[in-house]
Amino acid sequence: MANKTLTRMDLSEAVFREVGLSRNESADLVESVLKHMSDALVNGEQVKISSFGTFSVRDKAARIGRNPKTGEEVPINPRRVLTFRPSHLMKDRVAAGNKS
């Protein structure tokens, strides 16, 4: 399996090729979509992309953790974490890709 990373540049290049916008317009479109998604997540909204998955923010409560090396208990502060849940179609596509 190749260790390729899909970047913003790759996305804007794909928009440029597929849609026919200029490279600058394609880059602006990708930036705009990502900004809308991140703004929604910052505001606590879910971002659902059909046939892809759902991004959401989850509030995690404070808890006591343990340093595995020393065994010392350490408080872990409450925080917000980003989660992604893939759709069934995405799970199936990834699973089918693993068989190749």
N, C-alpha and C positions, 0 to 999 in steps of 0.2 A: 504494500500500500504506500502510495506517495505521501510525503509530508508537505503538501502544498497548502498554503494559507490563502483564503479568499480575502482580498483587501477592498477598501473603498475604491481604489483605482481600478481594480478588476471589475467591480460593479458598474462604475461609470463608463468603462470601456465597453461593457456588454450593452448598456443602454445606448451608447453611441452607435454600435453596430446594428442592434436589433430595431431601435426606434427611429434612428436617423437624425437625432438632435446633434448639435455641434458638441465637441468635446467639453467645452465650458458649460454649456447648458446641461449636459449629461451629469457632469460633476455637481452642478448646483442642484439638480433634481435629487440625486442620491443624498447629498447633504441635507436637503430639506426633509426628505422622508425620515432620515435618521434623527434629525432634530425633533420632528413631530413625535416620533416614537419615544425618544428619551424624555421629552417634556411631559408626555402622558405618564410615563413611569414615575418620574419625580413627583407628579401630582397624585400618585397612588392609584392610577387607572391601570387596567389590564390592556395589553396590546395583543389582539387576536388576528392572526394572519391565516386565512382559510387554507387548508391543505398543507400548512407548514407547522404552526404551533402557537402557543400562548406564552407571552412574557408577562410576569407579574412581580410585584414587590411584596415581600413577606416581612412582617415585623417579628423579630426573634426576641424573646424575653431574656432578662438577665439570668445567669445561672453560674454554678460553681463548676469550674473545670479542674483538671489535675495535670500537673507537669509530669509527663511519663518518665522522665529521667530521675527526678527527685521524689516524686509522689506528693509534692506540696500542692495544697489546694490553692487555686487562683480564681478570683472572680472574673467572669466574662461579662462585659457590659452589654446592655440591650442594643440591638442594631437592626438596620433594614438590609435585606439581602434580595438580590435579583434572582428570580427562578425562571426556568424555561421548561415548558412541557410540550414535547413534540406531538403533533397530530398522529392518528393511526396511519394515515397515508404516508407521512414522513417516516415513521418507524418502519413501515413495510418497504419503502424505497431504500432505506439504509440497510435493512436486513437483506434485501435482494442484491444490493451492491456488494455485500460481504461474501456472497456465494460465488461471485465471478472470479 
